[in-house]
């Protein structure tokens, strides 16, 4: 576990993070910061109230997405790999350009 310094609404925080999760955590920080800034502008909220309202909004979005079926990531990955294999096969059959 390594320490990672992040910034939300201009305030710095230090969080623990596994090296392999760093990129995902930074994406989550960017998403959260954007949502908090947007909500702060719309509601003129700050501090704990802003954090709670942002958490509630993100949770609501997540649950709506989940109830709608969401994405089946493993299936999507398999389909993409299958399409790549088919494309590789077609490209291998083509005559090289000279």
ChimeraX commands (.cxc) that place a marker at each C-alpha (Angstrom):
marker #1 position 0.00,0.00,0.00 radius 0.5
marker #1 position 1.33,3.41,-0.89 radius 0.5
marker #1 position 0.25,6.90,0.11 radius 0.5
marker #1 position -1.41,8.97,-2.58 radius 0.5
marker #1 position -2.08,12.68,-2.28 radius 0.5
marker #1 position -5.38,13.72,-3.86 radius 0.5
marker #1 position -7.20,17.02,-4.14 radius 0.5
marker #1 position -10.96,17.58,-3.81 radius 0.5
marker #1 position -12.39,21.08,-4.08 radius 0.5
marker #1 position -8.90,22.49,-3.63 radius 0.5
marker #1 position -8.25,20.61,-0.36 radius 0.5
marker #1 position -5.54,17.98,-0.20 radius 0.5
marker #1 position -6.02,14.55,1.32 radius 0.5
marker #1 position -3.67,11.59,1.70 radius 0.5
marker #1 position -5.16,8.16,1.06 radius 0.5
marker #1 position -3.80,4.63,0.97 radius 0.5
marker #1 position -3.75,2.97,-2.42 radius 0.5
marker #1 position -2.43,-0.24,-3.95 radius 0.5
marker #1 position -0.13,0.56,-6.90 radius 0.5
marker #1 position -2.35,-1.36,-9.33 radius 0.5
marker #1 position -5.40,0.65,-8.23 radius 0.5
marker #1 position -3.78,4.08,-8.56 radius 0.5
marker #1 position -5.16,4.89,-12.01 radius 0.5
marker #1 position -8.70,3.89,-11.05 radius 0.5
marker #1 position -8.55,5.88,-7.83 radius 0.5
marker #1 position -7.34,8.99,-9.65 radius 0.5
marker #1 position -10.23,8.62,-12.10 radius 0.5
marker #1 position -12.63,8.34,-9.15 radius 0.5
marker #1 position -11.12,11.46,-7.58 radius 0.5
marker #1 position -11.57,13.41,-10.83 radius 0.5
marker #1 position -15.18,12.21,-11.12 radius 0.5
marker #1 position -15.97,13.05,-7.49 radius 0.5
marker #1 position -14.33,16.46,-7.70 radius 0.5
marker #1 position -16.35,17.29,-10.82 radius 0.5
marker #1 position -19.60,16.15,-9.19 radius 0.5
marker #1 position -18.88,18.11,-6.01 radius 0.5
marker #1 position -18.03,21.27,-7.94 radius 0.5
marker #1 position -21.16,20.95,-10.07 radius 0.5
marker #1 position -23.41,20.43,-7.05 radius 0.5
marker #1 position -21.72,23.23,-5.10 radius 0.5
marker #1 position -22.46,25.61,-7.97 radius 0.5
marker #1 position -26.08,24.48,-8.31 radius 0.5
marker #1 position -26.95,24.42,-4.60 radius 0.5
marker #1 position -24.52,26.86,-3.02 radius 0.5
marker #1 position -23.70,24.07,-0.53 radius 0.5
marker #1 position -20.35,23.44,1.12 radius 0.5
marker #1 position -18.63,21.21,3.67 radius 0.5
marker #1 position -20.33,18.17,5.11 radius 0.5
marker #1 position -23.69,18.96,3.48 radius 0.5
marker #1 position -22.06,19.09,0.04 radius 0.5
marker #1 position -20.22,15.81,0.66 radius 0.5
marker #1 position -23.40,14.04,1.81 radius 0.5
marker #1 position -25.49,15.40,-1.08 radius 0.5
marker #1 position -22.81,14.42,-3.61 radius 0.5
marker #1 position -22.57,10.91,-2.11 radius 0.5
marker #1 position -26.35,10.58,-2.28 radius 0.5
marker #1 position -26.46,11.70,-5.92 radius 0.5
marker #1 position -23.66,9.34,-6.97 radius 0.5
marker #1 position -25.29,6.45,-5.10 radius 0.5
marker #1 position -28.61,7.20,-6.79 radius 0.5
marker #1 position -26.90,7.21,-10.23 radius 0.5
marker #1 position -25.19,3.92,-9.43 radius 0.5
marker #1 position -28.40,2.21,-8.30 radius 0.5
marker #1 position -30.30,3.41,-11.37 radius 0.5
marker #1 position -27.52,2.07,-13.57 radius 0.5
marker #1 position -27.45,-1.22,-11.67 radius 0.5
marker #1 position -31.22,-1.67,-11.89 radius 0.5
marker #1 position -31.15,-0.95,-15.61 radius 0.5
marker #1 position -28.88,-3.94,-16.09 radius 0.5
marker #1 position -25.57,-2.08,-16.20 radius 0.5
marker #1 position -22.74,-3.47,-18.26 radius 0.5
marker #1 position -21.55,-7.03,-18.11 radius 0.5
marker #1 position -17.85,-6.21,-18.38 radius 0.5
marker #1 position -16.57,-9.81,-18.74 radius 0.5
marker #1 position -19.01,-10.44,-21.59 radius 0.5
marker #1 position -18.04,-7.18,-23.30 radius 0.5
marker #1 position -14.35,-8.07,-23.00 radius 0.5
marker #1 position -14.97,-11.52,-24.53 radius 0.5
marker #1 position -16.91,-9.95,-27.42 radius 0.5
marker #1 position -14.15,-7.43,-28.08 radius 0.5
marker #1 position -11.51,-10.18,-28.02 radius 0.5
marker #1 position -13.62,-12.23,-30.44 radius 0.5
marker #1 position -13.98,-9.26,-32.81 radius 0.5
marker #1 position -10.24,-8.60,-32.62 radius 0.5
marker #1 position -9.52,-12.24,-33.47 radius 0.5
marker #1 position -11.87,-12.11,-36.46 radius 0.5
marker #1 position -10.28,-8.86,-37.65 radius 0.5
marker #1 position -6.80,-10.34,-37.27 radius 0.5
marker #1 position -7.91,-13.35,-39.33 radius 0.5
marker #1 position -9.35,-11.20,-42.10 radius 0.5
marker #1 position -6.29,-8.97,-42.17 radius 0.5
marker #1 position -4.00,-12.00,-42.33 radius 0.5
marker #1 position -5.84,-13.21,-45.45 radius 0.5
marker #1 position -5.44,-9.88,-47.25 radius 0.5
marker #1 position -2.62,-9.44,-49.72 radius 0.5
marker #1 position 0.06,-7.09,-48.43 radius 0.5
marker #1 position 0.07,-3.61,-49.91 radius 0.5
marker #1 position 3.13,-2.83,-51.99 radius 0.5
marker link #1:1,2 radius 0.2
marker link #1:2,3 radius 0.2
marker link #1:3,4 radius 0.2
marker link #1:4,5 radius 0.2
marker link #1:5,6 radius 0.2
marker link #1:6,7 radius 0.2
marker link #1:7,8 radius 0.2
marker link #1:8,9 radius 0.2
marker link #1:9,10 radius 0.2
marker link #1:10,11 radius 0.2
marker link #1:11,12 radius 0.2
marker link #1:12,13 radius 0.2
marker link #1:13,14 radius 0.2
marker link #1:14,15 radius 0.2
marker link #1:15,16 radius 0.2
marker link #1:16,17 radius 0.2
marker link #1:17,18 radius 0.2
marker link #1:18,19 radius 0.2
marker link #1:19,20 radius 0.2
marker link #1:20,21 radius 0.2
marker link #1:21,22 radius 0.2
marker link #1:22,23 radius 0.2
marker link #1:23,24 radius 0.2
marker link #1:24,25 radius 0.2
marker link #1:25,26 radius 0.2
marker link #1:26,27 radius 0.2
marker link #1:27,28 radius 0.2
marker link #1:28,29 radius 0.2
marker link #1:29,30 radius 0.2
marker link #1:30,31 radius 0.2
marker link #1:31,32 radius 0.2
marker link #1:32,33 radius 0.2
marker link #1:33,34 radius 0.2
marker link #1:34,35 radius 0.2
marker link #1:35,36 radius 0.2
marker link #1:36,37 radius 0.2
marker link #1:37,38 radius 0.2
marker link #1:38,39 radius 0.2
marker link #1:39,40 radius 0.2
marker link #1:40,41 radius 0.2
marker link #1:41,42 radius 0.2
marker link #1:42,43 radius 0.2
marker link #1:43,44 radius 0.2
marker link #1:44,45 radius 0.2
marker link #1:45,46 radius 0.2
marker link #1:46,47 radius 0.2
marker link #1:47,48 radius 0.2
marker link #1:48,49 radius 0.2
marker link #1:49,50 radius 0.2
marker link #1:50,51 radius 0.2
marker link #1:51,52 radius 0.2
marker link #1:52,53 radius 0.2
marker link #1:53,54 radius 0.2
marker link #1:54,55 radius 0.2
marker link #1:55,56 radius 0.2
marker link #1:56,57 radius 0.2
marker link #1:57,58 radius 0.2
marker link #1:58,59 radius 0.2
marker link #1:59,60 radius 0.2
marker link #1:60,61 radius 0.2
marker link #1:61,62 radius 0.2
marker link #1:62,63 radius 0.2
marker link #1:63,64 radius 0.2
marker link #1:64,65 radius 0.2
marker link #1:65,66 radius 0.2
marker link #1:66,67 radius 0.2
marker link #1:67,68 radius 0.2
marker link #1:68,69 radius 0.2
marker link #1:69,70 radius 0.2
marker link #1:70,71 radius 0.2
marker link #1:71,72 radius 0.2
marker link #1:72,73 radius 0.2
marker link #1:73,74 radius 0.2
marker link #1:74,75 radius 0.2
marker link #1:75,76 radius 0.2
marker link #1:76,77 radius 0.2
marker link #1:77,78 radius 0.2
marker link #1:78,79 radius 0.2
marker link #1:79,80 radius 0.2
marker link #1:80,81 radius 0.2
marker link #1:81,82 radius 0.2
marker link #1:82,83 radius 0.2
marker link #1:83,84 radius 0.2
marker link #1:84,85 radius 0.2
marker link #1:85,86 radius 0.2
marker link #1:86,87 radius 0.2
marker link #1:87,88 radius 0.2
marker link #1:88,89 radius 0.2
marker link #1:89,90 radius 0.2
marker link #1:90,91 radius 0.2
marker link #1:91,92 radius 0.2
marker link #1:92,93 radius 0.2
marker link #1:93,94 radius 0.2
marker link #1:94,95 radius 0.2
marker link #1:95,96 radius 0.2
marker link #1:96,97 radius 0.2
marker link #1:97,98 radius 0.2
view
